[in-house]
Amino acid sequence: MEARASLLRIHVETYAGYRADESPRAFSLGTRRVVVEDEVDRWLDPEHRYFKVRGDDGDIYILRHDVPSDGWELILFNAGGGRGPRLSST
């Protein structure tokens, strides 16, 4: 049996622009709310949209929007503020 990595489901507040692509504006990790200060990068595939964002806490997050289910997941986190190695493009 193959094990699948568990991803953290999150609640995301979005903004839909003129093309109706959803962009994250804030998201909740449990009771903690993180406001998106900067969208560093984004990439798309047929079933997922990925957003690399910097939160108001200075940390970097990669969020994945699953298009078929309209669900959001946190797939990567990197602490900002020089507390460790940085992800590219930051």
N, C-alpha and C positions, 0 to 999 in steps of 0.2 A: 504494500500500500504506500502510495506516495504522499508525503507530508507537504502541505501548502502553508506558506508563511502567513501568519495572521496579521492583517492590516487593521489599523485603528480607524473605525468609522467616526466621522465628525459631522457636526452641523455647520454648514457654510452659508453665510449671507452673501448673495451675489448681486451683480449689476449686469443686466443684459443690454448690450449696445445696439447699434443700428443693424448689425448682422445677426442679432439674437444669440451670439456666443456668450456664454456665462463667464464672467470674471469674478473671482472671489474678492470680497471687500472686507470680510471679517469671518472668523470661525471660532468655534467653541471646543475646547478640550476639557471635558467634564464641566466644572463650574467656571473655568478660566476662559475669558474672551480675548482673542488676539485680533487686533486690527491690522489689516494689510497696508503697510506703508509704501511698498514698492513691488511691482510685478517685475521680477528680474528676467524671467524667460517663460515661454510657453511652447508646447508642442502638442500636436494632435495626431491621433490615429483614428481609424473608423469607429472604434468602440470606446475610446478613452480620450480625455483631454487632461494634460498635465500642466500644472502651474507651479513655477518656482517663485516663491514670494519671500519678502523680508517683512517680518512682523514688527509691531510697535515696540516689542521687547528686544529688537536687534537680532533676533534669531532668524535662521533661514529654514524654510519648510518647502517640501514638495507635496502638493495636493493633487489627487487624481479624482477626476469626475468620470464615473462610469455612465456612459450615455444611455445604454439600454435600461438600466435600473434607476437612473437619475440619482444615484448615491454618490457620496463623497468619502474619500479615505485619505488619511495622512500616511504617506509612504516613506518619507524621510524627514529627519530633523537634524539641524546642525546649530549648535550654540554659537551665537555671535559674540561680539565684544572682545575678540582676540583670545578667547578661552580655549582655543583648540584649532585644528586645521580647518581651513575654509574650503567650501565647495567651489568649484570653478564658476566663473562669471560673477563672483561676489566681491 
